């Protein structure tokens, strides 16, 4: 189907959101829970898969589309936002954690983009959301976050979210870049993705970077993020209280606060 051509504006710095302008009859597709606000006159419709009207095979085609999303760890459903009014209306989608929103014009990338399974935020109606399984056996066993990725197909706009600061690298034919697997946001299909062992046992065990790196060889374009969500989550978990919600550091404060509250409750009869 023909892609909807939408106008957009990305706002904010660390916590960004994208505001998409829809002409009458145009629609945008967003991940469940990503919508920030929308003008009255836009209707929401939760659908299986990516909301394409021409999903082949009827019900089977829709189930297949939804199943592909389930494999990538995403929800079975997406939400389609359609402008049912007579004029231009806007809908906004917010990033789930600090970082940048990247507008990807698929028509300038040969119609396909491979991205991390949690990177997709929203797109113009007509963009196909599928899966990209790495072909090499070593990547399947040791690829971690890079094994199952999302595949975006079409000739319209898609919006991808990345954590922290984003770097875009243009790789020439045969040029290689070694990257932490979680730092890969997206890349064009011409880039060869492999998994490479770090090489030294001491580095693997004590270097803190894991046993394997992503080896990316051009030609093509690679987008990298400085703060993968998995890394952010692991740091938060490591800093969280580990013994029943309390830690030794600063443990007096909760008890002092609790004592003040209880003292106020039980001491009220003295006044």
Helices and strands as residue ranges (DSSP letters): E 7-11, E 17-22, E 27-31, E 35-38, E 42-48, H 59-71, E 77-83, E 89-94, E 99-105, G 106-108, E 112-115, E 120-124, E 128-133, H 137-142, G 144-146, E 148-153, E 157-163, E 166-171, E 176-179, G 181-183, E 184-187, E 192-197, H 201-206, E 212-217, E 220-225, H 229-239, H 251-266, G 268-270
